[in-house]
Amino acid sequence: MNAYYESLLGKIREEMQLNHWNAALQLIQGELDMPYVPGDILPVLEKMRQDCQASVTSPRIPGVQDLEKWIHGTPVQQEMAVSMLEGMNLRQFGPQVQQLLDSHLLDEFKGELIESLMEQKIDEPFHISRDGLDIEFVPATIVPAQEDAGLTGAMELFDHWFSSQDPGMTAFCTRLLRQEVLNARPFDFQETDPLLLAKSVVRLVYEAMGQEDGWHAFAAANGLTETGDLLLNIEKRGANTI
């Protein structure tokens, strides 16, 4: 199973274990609405949807003791800890946040935690390891996605290329770009060329769907054949991240 679906199914299982049935269903349905779902993933998603819809048990609300246990637990439990912290006042849980940033969690989940810190405008420093380097960052100073020139420019290009003829492709590229953002945090994309970023995301989508001829045709039609390319963070996790 490739990294994208491994991550997605992990998130869904996480929500189900927390008894967040509506959140799980939203993730499931969002993926089922995509124009392309691999044949081996489709029945898994449909089974998860049935399990969520059939659940009528009253959920037990997790507490701080659960949080402490999950932080030091399995990778799935650590992902559950991230989901739990996202709904809490993170100013009160700085040490727990740092423990998760120091853990072996996937960068995507660390990115979700960092974005929660950004949303709450936390102005205390945290540390994270990236490519063997220890990086100190202050969440409140990170440029949010909606104000990031590199990201907004890439989104505009997706709309220009696909919105009129293939809105499903726009949605696919947007989701992949979002995953790239999470994997890159705490860095932003202010200094990244929007054209190179958008081109690289579209290329990865075409390649993941096994449509290399389609990619070459798209690149030629839009004058991208001689344009540079980027190695995306999500590509570093594997050859196929969709």
C-alpha positions as CSV (number, residue, x, y, z in Angstrom):
1,M,0.0,0.0,0.0
2,N,1.4,3.4,-0.9
3,A,2.1,6.2,1.6
4,Y,-0.9,8.3,0.7
5,Y,-3.5,5.6,1.4
6,E,-1.6,4.3,4.3
7,S,-1.8,7.7,5.9
8,L,-5.5,8.2,5.0
9,L,-6.6,4.9,6.3
10,G,-4.6,5.5,9.5
11,K,-6.5,8.8,10.0
12,I,-9.9,7.1,9.5
13,R,-9.0,4.3,11.9
14,E,-7.9,7.0,14.4
15,E,-11.2,8.8,14.2
16,M,-13.1,5.5,14.5
17,Q,-11.1,4.5,17.6
18,L,-12.0,7.9,19.1
19,N,-15.7,7.3,18.2
20,H,-15.6,10.3,16.0
21,W,-17.9,8.6,13.5
22,N,-19.0,11.8,11.6
23,A,-15.3,12.8,11.1
24,A,-14.4,9.4,9.9
25,L,-17.4,9.3,7.5
26,Q,-16.3,12.7,6.1
27,L,-12.8,11.5,5.4
28,I,-14.2,8.3,3.8
29,Q,-16.8,10.0,1.6
30,G,-14.3,12.7,0.6
31,E,-12.0,10.0,-0.8
32,L,-14.9,8.0,-2.4
33,D,-15.8,11.2,-4.3
34,M,-12.4,11.4,-5.9
35,P,-12.2,10.6,-9.6
36,Y,-9.7,7.9,-9.0
37,V,-9.7,5.3,-6.1
38,P,-7.5,2.1,-6.5
39,G,-9.4,-1.1,-6.7
40,D,-7.8,-2.6,-3.6
41,I,-8.6,0.5,-1.6
42,L,-12.3,0.9,-2.6
43,P,-13.7,-2.1,-0.7
44,V,-11.7,-1.1,2.4
45,L,-13.2,2.4,2.4
46,E,-16.7,1.0,1.8
47,K,-16.3,-1.5,4.7
48,M,-15.2,1.4,6.9
49,R,-18.2,3.4,5.9
50,Q,-20.6,0.6,6.7
51,D,-18.9,0.2,10.1
52,C,-19.3,3.9,10.9
53,Q,-22.9,4.0,9.8
54,A,-23.8,0.9,11.8
55,S,-22.2,2.2,15.0
56,V,-24.7,3.3,17.6
57,T,-22.7,3.0,20.8
58,S,-22.3,6.0,23.1
59,P,-18.7,7.2,22.9
60,R,-16.5,7.5,26.0
61,I,-14.8,10.9,25.9
62,P,-11.0,10.4,26.1
63,G,-9.2,12.3,28.9
64,V,-5.8,13.6,29.8
65,Q,-4.8,10.1,31.1
66,D,-5.5,8.7,27.6
67,L,-3.5,11.5,26.0
68,E,-0.4,10.7,28.1
69,K,-0.8,7.0,27.3
70,W,-1.1,7.6,23.6
71,I,1.9,10.0,23.4
72,H,4.1,7.1,24.6
73,G,2.2,4.4,22.8
74,T,2.1,2.9,19.3
75,P,2.3,5.1,16.1
76,V,-1.5,4.8,15.8
77,Q,-2.0,5.9,19.4
78,Q,0.4,8.9,18.8
79,E,-1.7,9.9,15.8
80,M,-4.8,9.7,18.0
81,A,-3.0,12.0,20.5
82,V,-2.5,14.5,17.7
83,S,-6.2,14.4,16.9
84,M,-7.1,14.9,20.5
85,L,-4.7,17.8,21.0
86,E,-6.0,19.6,17.9
87,G,-9.3,20.3,19.8
88,M,-7.6,21.5,23.0
89,N,-5.9,24.7,24.3
90,L,-2.3,23.9,23.3
91,R,-0.9,26.6,25.5
92,Q,-1.6,24.2,28.3
93,F,0.1,21.2,26.6
94,G,3.4,22.5,25.4
95,P,5.5,19.6,26.8
96,Q,3.1,17.0,25.3
97,V,3.3,18.8,21.9
98,Q,7.1,18.8,22.0
99,Q,7.1,15.1,22.9
100,L,5.1,14.3,19.8
101,L,7.4,16.5,17.6
102,D,10.3,14.5,19.0
103,S,8.7,11.2,18.2
104,H,8.8,9.0,15.1
105,L,5.4,10.2,13.9
106,L,5.0,10.7,10.2
107,D,5.9,14.3,9.2
108,E,2.3,14.7,8.0
109,F,0.9,14.3,11.5
110,K,3.6,16.6,12.9
111,G,2.5,19.1,10.3
112,E,-1.1,18.9,11.5
113,L,0.0,19.6,15.0
114,I,2.2,22.5,13.9
115,E,-0.8,24.0,12.0
116,S,-2.9,23.8,15.1
117,L,-0.2,25.7,17.0
118,M,-0.3,28.3,14.2
119,E,-4.1,28.6,14.3
120,Q,-3.9,29.2,18.1
121,K,-1.1,31.8,17.5
122,I,1.2,30.1,20.0
123,D,4.3,32.3,20.4
124,E,6.5,30.0,22.3
125,P,9.4,28.2,20.5
126,F,9.3,24.5,19.7
127,H,11.9,22.2,18.1
128,I,11.7,19.6,15.3
129,S,14.3,17.5,13.5
130,R,14.4,17.8,9.7
131,D,17.0,16.0,7.6
132,G,19.2,15.6,10.6
133,L,19.0,19.3,11.6
134,D,17.4,20.6,14.8
135,I,15.1,23.4,13.9
136,E,13.6,25.9,16.3
137,F,10.4,27.6,15.2
138,V,7.7,29.9,16.7
139,P,4.3,28.8,15.3
140,A,2.8,32.3,15.4
141,T,5.4,33.6,13.0
142,I,4.8,30.9,10.3
143,V,3.0,32.2,7.2
144,P,-0.4,30.5,7.0
145,A,-1.4,28.8,3.8
146,Q,-4.0,31.3,2.8
147,E,-1.4,34.1,2.9
148,D,1.4,32.1,1.4
149,A,2.2,33.5,-2.1
150,G,3.7,30.2,-3.3
151,L,0.6,28.2,-2.3
152,T,-2.0,30.7,-3.4
153,G,-0.2,31.0,-6.8
154,A,-0.2,27.2,-7.2
155,M,-3.9,27.0,-6.4
156,E,-4.6,29.7,-9.0
157,L,-2.7,27.6,-11.6
158,F,-4.7,24.5,-10.7
159,D,-7.9,26.5,-11.3
160,H,-6.6,27.9,-14.6
161,W,-5.6,24.5,-15.9
162,F,-8.5,22.3,-14.7
163,S,-11.5,24.1,-13.2
164,S,-13.5,24.4,-16.5
165,Q,-12.8,20.9,-17.9
166,D,-11.7,18.7,-15.0
167,P,-12.7,20.0,-11.6
168,G,-12.0,16.5,-10.1
169,M,-8.3,17.0,-11.1
170,T,-8.3,20.4,-9.3
171,A,-9.6,18.7,-6.2
172,F,-7.0,15.9,-6.5
173,C,-4.1,18.4,-6.9
174,T,-5.4,20.6,-4.1
175,R,-5.4,17.6,-1.7
176,L,-1.9,16.6,-2.7
177,L,-0.7,20.1,-2.2
178,R,-2.2,20.1,1.2
179,Q,-0.3,16.9,2.0
180,E,2.9,18.6,0.8
181,V,2.3,21.5,3.1
182,L,1.9,19.3,6.1
183,N,5.0,17.3,5.3
184,A,7.0,20.6,5.0
185,R,6.0,22.3,8.2
186,P,7.3,24.4,9.9
187,F,8.6,25.8,6.6
188,D,6.4,27.9,4.3
189,F,6.4,28.3,0.5
190,Q,6.8,32.0,0.3
191,E,10.1,31.7,-1.7
192,T,8.9,28.8,-3.9
193,D,8.0,29.5,-7.5
194,P,4.2,28.8,-7.8
195,L,4.7,27.5,-11.4
196,L,7.3,24.9,-10.4
197,L,5.3,23.8,-7.4
198,A,2.0,23.5,-9.3
199,K,3.8,21.6,-12.2
200,S,5.4,19.2,-9.8
201,V,2.1,18.4,-8.0
202,V,0.3,17.8,-11.3
203,R,3.1,15.6,-12.6
204,L,3.0,13.5,-9.4
205,V,-0.8,13.1,-9.8
206,Y,-0.5,11.9,-13.4
207,E,2.4,9.5,-12.6
208,A,0.5,8.1,-9.6
209,M,-2.5,7.3,-11.8
210,G,-0.2,5.6,-14.4
211,Q,-0.9,8.3,-17.0
212,E,2.6,9.3,-18.0
213,D,1.4,9.9,-21.6
214,G,-1.3,12.1,-20.3
215,W,1.3,14.1,-18.3
216,H,3.5,14.6,-21.3
217,A,0.5,15.8,-23.4
218,F,-0.6,18.2,-20.6
219,A,3.0,19.6,-20.2
220,A,3.3,20.2,-23.9
221,A,-0.1,21.8,-24.2
222,N,0.6,24.2,-21.4
223,G,4.2,25.1,-22.3
224,L,5.7,23.2,-19.3
225,T,8.1,20.8,-21.1
226,E,11.1,23.0,-20.6
227,T,10.1,24.3,-17.2
228,G,12.0,23.2,-14.1
229,D,10.7,20.7,-11.6
230,L,10.8,20.2,-7.8
231,L,11.3,17.1,-5.7
232,L,8.4,17.3,-3.4
233,N,8.6,16.3,0.3
234,I,5.9,13.7,-0.3
235,E,8.0,12.1,-3.0
236,K,10.7,11.4,-0.5
237,R,8.4,9.0,1.3
238,G,8.1,6.8,-1.8
239,A,7.8,6.6,-5.5
240,N,4.0,6.7,-5.4
241,T,2.3,8.9,-2.8
242,I,-1.2,9.0,-4.2
